[in-house]
Amino acid sequence: MATMTAGELIDDDGASGRGTVVISSPEELIASLPAMLGFPPGPGSVVVLCGETADGGQGPVVRMDVDGLPGAGRGDPDDAELVDGDDGAELIDGDDGDLAGAPDPVPGDPAGGRSRPSIDPGPARGLAQFCAREGIASVHLVVVHEDCADDHLAGLRAEDVAAAFEYWLGVVGTEVAAAYGVGEFVEGAPWVDLFGMVRGVQLDPDSTQIAAVHAYGGRVRADSRDEIDRMYLARDPDACDLDPHEPGPPRKYGDRAVAEAVERHDDAARRWEMGEEVDDDELAGIGRDLLVIAVRDEIYRRVAVRGLGDVDGRRLLWWAVARRRPGRERSVALLLLGAAAYFAGSGVHAWSALSAALDADRGNSLARLLIDSLHAGLSPERLRRVAAAA
C-alpha cells in the first residue's frame, strides 16, 4: 500500500541509515499517523501521505487545517505542516495563488474525476502546487472530522473535503490513491473509506512499526501540537534570565580556542549521558562558548554528520542550557535542538524549537535560515548534506 522511511537508525559502529517500513493496510496507515507527525492530529485536519518524488525519494507527510470543518485546529486555513518522508520538514504556507503553470479550471471540469468542489480551495491548491513542484504522482488522504465514520452528514462533509483535494491534485496530475475519514486516533475507533464502501476499526497507534522505530530513537510523541510548543518554551523556576554578556558584535575565538570549546561541550555531554551532573558554573561557560559562531557551527556540523541517538548527552545538555540560561545562549541551544530534529525528519519539533529560538533572540540568523528552509519544504537529507560539508 505504501512505503515510508521511518527514521534514522545508528548501528554500533556509528554508521547511520534510514529504516524503511511498508504500510500494507488502511488500519496501519491511519494508526501510524500520530507517530509520523509527533502528535495525533485533531478534528479539522487533513493529513496527506505523499508517494515518491520525481527524484525517487519518499514524499512528505502533510497536515493542514481546513476551513469549514468543525473543530478546525490552530492557525489559518492555509497553514500546513509538512513532515518529510525522511520524516521531514514543517512548512507554514499561506500561498493561496493560482497553480503554477496550470489554467484555472471551470466548474464541472472533470479533473481528478469529480466536479469542482465548493469548499475553500486554499489548502488543496497549496498542496497541489507542492506536489507539482516535487513531481509527486500519488497521495493517500486522511480527513479528521468528528463522527464522520458514523454520522451521515459528517461523512458527507468529510467526503466533500477529500473531493476538493482530489480535484486540485488532479489538475496537476497527482492521483489520490485512497481517502479515509476518522474522528480520532484511538484503538477500536471506526474509520471509513470516503470514496468507497469499506469501513473498519483502528489499530493501537503505539503498536505500529513506525511508532517502535521512533520510540527506539528517543523521539517524543506529544498529546497535541500545542504541547510540543510549550515544551520548547519551558524555563526552570530558578533560571538565569539576566544576560551577563556585553552587547556588540559576535564573540570570536582562534582555532585552538574553538577546538577547546567544542571539546568542553562534548565532554560535558558525555558526562551528562553517563548520569553525572554539570553544575551551573560549567553550564554558564558552555553557554558562553555557544555564542561564538565558529563553536556553534562546528557543533551544528557534527550533528549533521551524525544525528542524535537515544538518550544522547548533547540533547540533554542543550535542554539544560535552553531551560536555565539567558536569552541568547538559550536561543543557540534551541537552534541545535531544532536542527537535530530537522535532520532526523521531525519537522513539527524542528518548527517549534526554531520558533522558540527566534523568540529568545530575534538576531539568531541560522535559526531564521532553517525556518525559511522548512517553509520552502527543503528535505532533511539535502540540508544534512549541505551542513555536513560546511
HELIX and SHEET records of a PDB file:
HELIX    1   1 PRO A   26  LEU A   37  1                                  12    
HELIX    2   2 ALA A  111  GLY A  113  5                                   3    
HELIX    3   3 GLY A  122  GLU A  134  1                                  13    
HELIX    4   4 HIS A  152  VAL A  171  1                                  20    
HELIX    5   5 PRO A  205  SER A  207  5                                   3    
HELIX    6   6 GLN A  209  TYR A  216  1                                   8    
HELIX    7   7 ARG A  225  LEU A  233  1                                   9    
HELIX    8   8 ASP A  255  GLU A  273  1                                  19    
HELIX    9   9 ASP A  280  LEU A  290  1                                  11    
HELIX   10  10 ILE A  293  VAL A  305  1                                  13    
HELIX   11  11 GLY A  313  ARG A  324  1                                  12    
HELIX   12  12 GLY A  327  ALA A  344  1                                  18    
HELIX   13  13 GLY A  347  ALA A  360  1                                  14    
HELIX   14  14 SER A  365  ALA A  376  1                                  12    
HELIX   15  15 PRO A  380  ALA A  389  1                                  10    
SHEET    1   A 2 ALA A   2  ILE A  10  0                                        
SHEET    2   A 2 SER A  16  ILE A  23 -1                                        
SHEET    1   B 7 ALA A  80  VAL A  83  0                                        
SHEET    2   B 7 VAL A  61  ASP A  65 -1                                        
SHEET    3   B 7 SER A  45  CYS A  50 -1                                        
SHEET    4   B 7 SER A 138  VAL A 144 -1                                        
SHEET    5   B 7 GLU A 175  VAL A 182  1                                        
SHEET    6   B 7 PRO A 190  ASP A 193 -1                                        
SHEET    7   B 7 ARG A 199  VAL A 201 -1                                        
END                                                                             
